Amino acid sequence: MEFAGRDIISIRDFSREEIDHILKIASAMEPLAHKGSEMLKGKILATLFFEPSTRTRLSFEAAMHKLGGSTIGFAGAEIASVRKGENLADTVRTVENYADVIAIRHPLEGAARLAAEFAKVPIINGGSGAEEHPTQALLDLYTILKEKATIDGLKIALMGDLRYGRTVHSLAYALSNYNVELYLVSPESLKMRREVLEEIKGKIPVIEETNIARVIPNLDVLYVTRIQQERFPDPAEYMKVKGSYKITLELLKNAREDMIILHPLPRVDEITPEVDNTPHARYFQQVWNGIVVRMALLALILGAVK
């Protein structure tokens, strides 16, 4: 397996063996995340975030600092030369002179892959429109593995906005490498994209459902997503599905005691605050896991570990 110099654009670009190796390196990063390291001293990460971000951008920056590297970049196209009319290719070709690796988030699908075509340094996709979010999928897998000691054999539900939610697209692709049973729970208008379904259905059992109450007693993992207002082309369509699902203490009475709830965050009203204090809630642990997974990715693609 060769990771040095490699782009991270889609989770589909990685085999199960490669994903398992990344998760193994992430586990090895746990102590370094606490005590720090000089592994990437002298290396620079550029974060080009053309969309708002809290967790992903700060997680990448924290990961780089914990490995002794440094960061530059922006969060919001309004403060970049994009506002002056600069295109993405020129932005990337400029910034590669300042950095050893670039993490990019962009509202347009295909933007990260386009950036990788022009850049001489590795590109990491931090979210491309409603398309994919591969590093989120890796930290989701790492969280499941850490909490359940395995991924194989689990019954996992992805719930909420499966049409526009890039995190669930990447996670569905990633989970299709494992021996899992996958439930897709959403309103009819927000069902999983056809191209995702076509790829995963030949690999794992997939059950589509509209009612979370019907499947929650079966689940080992429930992955909740918000209904993303900013992705809807028509505000009226958003209003039809707003608040479609809500995870409450009452609903969880029918869940297995050891079922875990994950969420890529931010949440709006799809998980009530009372759920935070239950043994099911693992979404804030996901935030920490994002740091160690991104430490692993940076160390691998910058050649500090193999």
C-alpha positions as CSV (number, residue, x, y, z in Angstrom):
1,M,0.0,0.0,0.0
2,E,1.3,3.4,-1.0
3,F,-0.1,6.5,0.6
4,A,2.7,9.0,0.3
5,G,1.7,11.8,-2.1
6,R,-1.8,10.4,-2.6
7,D,-5.0,12.5,-3.0
8,I,-8.0,11.7,-0.9
9,I,-11.0,12.6,-3.1
10,S,-13.4,9.7,-2.8
11,I,-13.7,6.8,-0.3
12,R,-14.3,4.6,-3.4
13,D,-10.7,5.1,-4.3
14,F,-9.7,3.0,-1.3
15,S,-9.9,-0.8,-0.8
16,R,-11.0,-2.4,2.5
17,E,-7.3,-3.3,3.2
18,E,-6.3,0.4,2.8
19,I,-9.2,1.6,4.9
20,D,-8.3,-0.9,7.7
21,H,-4.7,0.3,7.5
22,I,-5.8,3.9,8.0
23,L,-8.0,2.9,11.0
24,K,-5.0,1.1,12.4
25,I,-2.7,4.1,12.1
26,A,-5.5,6.3,13.6
27,S,-5.4,4.1,16.7
28,A,-1.7,4.5,16.9
29,M,-2.1,8.3,16.8
30,E,-4.3,8.3,20.0
31,P,-1.3,8.8,22.4
32,L,0.3,11.4,20.1
33,A,-3.0,13.4,20.0
34,H,-2.6,13.8,23.8
35,K,1.1,14.4,24.1
36,G,2.0,15.9,20.7
37,S,4.7,15.0,18.1
38,E,7.2,16.6,15.8
39,M,6.5,14.1,13.1
40,L,5.4,16.7,10.6
41,K,7.7,19.6,11.7
42,G,8.3,22.0,8.9
43,K,5.3,20.8,6.9
44,I,2.4,23.1,6.0
45,L,-1.3,22.3,5.5
46,A,-3.4,24.8,3.6
47,T,-7.1,24.7,4.3
48,L,-9.2,26.2,1.5
49,F,-12.7,26.2,2.7
50,F,-15.1,27.9,0.3
51,E,-18.0,26.8,2.6
52,P,-18.5,27.4,6.3
53,S,-17.0,24.7,8.5
54,T,-16.3,24.3,12.2
55,R,-15.4,20.7,12.9
56,T,-13.7,19.7,9.7
57,R,-11.5,22.7,9.3
58,L,-10.5,23.0,13.0
59,S,-10.0,19.2,13.1
60,F,-7.6,19.3,10.2
61,E,-5.7,22.2,11.8
62,A,-5.6,20.6,15.2
63,A,-4.4,17.3,13.6
64,M,-1.6,19.2,11.8
65,H,-0.5,21.1,14.9
66,K,-0.5,18.0,17.1
67,L,2.0,16.4,14.6
68,G,4.3,19.5,14.8
69,G,3.2,21.0,11.5
70,S,1.6,24.4,10.7
71,T,-1.5,25.6,8.9
72,I,-2.5,28.4,6.6
73,G,-5.8,29.1,4.7
74,F,-9.2,30.6,4.7
75,A,-12.8,29.8,5.6
76,G,-15.2,31.5,3.3
77,A,-14.8,32.4,-0.4
78,E,-15.7,36.0,0.5
79,I,-12.3,36.5,2.0
80,A,-10.3,34.9,-0.8
81,S,-9.4,36.1,-4.3
82,V,-12.4,34.1,-5.5
83,R,-14.3,37.2,-4.8
84,K,-12.1,39.0,-7.3
85,G,-13.0,36.4,-9.9
86,E,-10.1,33.9,-9.5
87,N,-11.0,30.4,-10.6
88,L,-10.4,27.2,-8.5
89,A,-7.6,25.9,-10.7
90,D,-5.6,29.2,-10.3
91,T,-6.3,29.3,-6.6
92,V,-4.9,25.8,-6.2
93,R,-1.9,26.4,-8.4
94,T,-1.1,29.5,-6.3
95,V,-1.6,27.9,-2.9
96,E,0.5,24.8,-3.7
97,N,3.5,27.0,-3.6
98,Y,2.9,27.7,0.1
99,A,1.9,24.3,1.3
100,D,2.8,20.6,1.3
101,V,-0.8,19.4,1.3
102,I,-4.2,21.1,0.7
103,A,-7.5,20.3,2.3
104,I,-10.4,21.8,0.4
105,R,-14.2,22.2,0.9
106,H,-16.3,23.5,-1.9
107,P,-20.0,23.9,-2.6
108,L,-19.7,22.3,-6.1
109,E,-19.6,18.6,-6.8
110,G,-16.4,17.5,-8.5
111,A,-14.5,20.5,-7.1
112,A,-12.0,18.4,-5.1
113,R,-11.3,16.2,-8.1
114,L,-10.8,19.2,-10.3
115,A,-8.4,20.7,-7.8
116,A,-6.4,17.4,-7.7
117,E,-6.0,17.5,-11.5
118,F,-4.2,20.9,-11.3
119,A,-2.3,20.6,-8.0
120,K,1.2,19.2,-7.6
121,V,0.7,18.6,-3.9
122,P,-1.8,16.1,-2.4
123,I,-5.5,17.2,-2.2
124,I,-7.8,16.1,0.6
125,N,-11.5,16.5,0.0
126,G,-13.1,18.1,3.0
127,G,-16.5,18.0,1.4
128,S,-17.6,18.6,-2.2
129,G,-21.2,19.8,-2.5
130,A,-23.7,17.1,-1.9
131,E,-21.3,14.5,-3.3
132,E,-18.8,13.1,-0.8
133,H,-16.9,13.6,2.4
134,P,-14.4,10.8,2.6
135,T,-12.5,11.8,5.8
136,Q,-15.8,12.0,7.7
137,A,-16.6,8.4,6.6
138,L,-13.2,7.3,7.9
139,L,-13.8,8.9,11.3
140,D,-17.3,7.4,11.3
141,L,-15.8,3.9,10.7
142,Y,-13.2,4.5,13.3
143,T,-15.8,5.5,15.8
144,I,-17.9,2.3,15.1
145,L,-14.8,0.1,15.4
146,K,-13.7,1.8,18.6
147,E,-17.2,1.5,20.2
148,K,-18.2,-1.9,18.9
149,A,-14.8,-3.6,18.5
150,T,-15.8,-4.6,14.9
151,I,-17.6,-3.4,11.9
152,D,-18.5,-6.8,10.3
153,G,-21.7,-8.3,11.5
154,L,-23.4,-5.0,12.5
155,K,-26.8,-3.7,11.6
156,I,-26.4,0.0,10.7
157,A,-29.0,2.6,9.8
158,L,-28.4,5.9,8.0
159,M,-31.2,8.3,8.7
160,G,-32.3,11.7,7.5
161,D,-31.2,13.5,4.3
162,L,-29.8,10.7,2.2
163,R,-30.2,12.6,-1.1
164,Y,-28.1,15.7,-0.4
165,G,-26.1,14.5,2.6
166,R,-22.5,14.0,1.5
167,T,-21.5,12.2,4.7
168,V,-24.0,9.4,4.2
169,H,-22.9,8.9,0.5
170,S,-19.3,8.4,1.6
171,L,-20.3,6.2,4.6
172,A,-22.5,4.0,2.5
173,Y,-19.7,3.4,0.0
174,A,-17.3,2.7,2.9
175,L,-19.6,0.3,4.7
176,S,-20.2,-1.7,1.5
177,N,-16.6,-3.0,2.0
178,Y,-17.7,-4.7,5.2
179,N,-20.2,-7.5,6.1
180,V,-23.0,-5.3,7.4
181,E,-26.7,-5.0,7.0
182,L,-27.6,-1.4,6.0
183,Y,-30.9,0.3,6.6
184,L,-31.6,3.6,4.8
185,V,-34.3,5.6,6.6
186,S,-35.6,8.8,4.9
187,P,-38.6,10.6,3.5
188,E,-39.4,9.5,0.0
189,S,-38.1,12.8,-1.4
190,L,-34.8,12.4,0.3
191,K,-34.0,8.7,-0.5
192,M,-30.5,7.6,-1.2
193,R,-29.1,8.6,-4.6
194,R,-29.6,6.0,-7.3
195,E,-25.9,5.9,-8.2
196,V,-25.0,5.1,-4.6
197,L,-27.7,2.4,-4.3
198,E,-26.6,0.8,-7.5
199,E,-23.0,0.5,-6.3
200,I,-23.7,-0.8,-2.8
201,K,-26.7,-3.1,-3.4
202,G,-24.5,-5.7,-5.1
203,K,-22.2,-5.9,-2.1
204,I,-24.3,-5.8,1.0
205,P,-28.0,-6.2,2.0
206,V,-29.8,-2.8,1.8
207,I,-33.3,-2.1,3.3
208,E,-35.0,1.2,2.5
209,E,-37.5,2.4,5.1
210,T,-39.4,5.6,5.9
211,N,-40.3,4.9,9.6
212,I,-37.4,4.8,12.0
213,A,-39.6,3.3,14.8
214,R,-40.0,0.1,12.7
215,V,-36.3,-0.6,12.4
216,I,-34.8,0.8,15.6
217,P,-35.1,-2.5,17.6
218,N,-32.8,-4.2,15.1
219,L,-30.0,-1.7,15.1
220,D,-26.4,-1.7,16.5
221,V,-25.6,1.7,15.1
222,L,-27.9,4.6,14.2
223,Y,-26.3,7.4,12.1
224,V,-28.5,10.5,12.2
225,T,-28.2,13.4,9.8
226,R,-29.9,16.8,9.7
227,I,-32.2,17.9,6.9
228,Q,-29.8,20.3,5.1
229,Q,-31.7,23.5,4.2
230,E,-28.7,24.9,2.3
231,R,-28.6,22.0,-0.2
232,F,-32.3,22.3,-1.3
233,P,-32.8,24.0,-4.7
234,D,-36.4,24.8,-3.7
235,P,-37.1,26.2,-0.2
236,A,-40.7,24.9,-0.4
237,E,-39.3,21.3,-0.7
238,Y,-37.3,21.9,2.4
239,M,-40.3,23.0,4.4
240,K,-42.2,19.8,3.4
241,V,-39.5,17.6,5.1
242,K,-38.2,19.9,7.8
243,G,-38.3,18.0,11.2
244,S,-39.3,14.7,9.5
245,Y,-37.4,12.7,12.2
246,K,-36.6,13.2,15.8
247,I,-34.7,10.9,18.1
248,T,-36.2,11.1,21.6
249,L,-36.0,9.2,24.9
250,E,-39.4,7.7,24.1
251,L,-38.2,6.3,20.8
252,L,-35.0,4.9,22.4
253,K,-37.1,2.7,24.8
254,N,-37.3,0.3,21.9
255,A,-33.6,0.3,21.1
256,R,-31.0,-2.2,22.1
257,E,-29.1,-1.2,25.3
258,D,-25.8,-1.2,23.4
259,M,-27.0,0.7,20.3
260,I,-24.9,3.7,19.6
261,I,-26.0,7.0,17.9
262,L,-23.7,8.9,15.6
263,H,-24.1,12.2,14.0
264,P,-21.7,14.2,11.7
265,L,-22.9,17.4,13.3
266,P,-24.1,20.2,13.4
267,R,-27.5,19.0,14.6
268,V,-30.6,21.1,14.6
269,D,-33.6,19.4,16.2
270,E,-33.2,15.8,15.0
271,I,-31.8,14.6,18.3
272,T,-33.3,16.0,21.5
273,P,-30.7,17.3,24.1
274,E,-31.9,14.7,26.7
275,V,-30.4,11.9,24.5
276,D,-26.9,13.4,25.0
277,N,-26.9,12.0,28.6
278,T,-27.8,8.4,27.5
279,P,-25.3,5.6,26.9
280,H,-26.3,5.6,23.2
281,A,-24.9,9.1,22.4
282,R,-21.5,8.9,20.8
283,Y,-21.5,12.0,18.5
284,F,-19.2,14.1,20.6
285,Q,-16.7,11.3,20.8
286,Q,-16.8,11.4,17.0
287,V,-15.3,14.9,17.1
288,W,-12.2,13.6,19.0
289,N,-12.0,10.7,16.6
290,G,-11.9,13.1,13.7
291,I,-8.6,14.5,15.0
292,V,-6.8,11.2,15.2
293,V,-8.1,10.0,11.9
294,R,-7.0,13.2,10.2
295,M,-3.6,12.9,12.0
296,A,-3.3,9.4,10.4
297,L,-4.2,10.7,6.9
298,L,-1.7,13.6,7.1
299,A,1.1,11.4,8.4
300,L,0.4,8.8,5.7
301,I,0.2,11.1,2.7
302,L,3.1,13.2,3.8
303,G,5.2,10.1,4.2
304,A,5.9,10.3,7.9
305,V,4.4,6.8,8.4
306,K,3.7,3.9,6.0
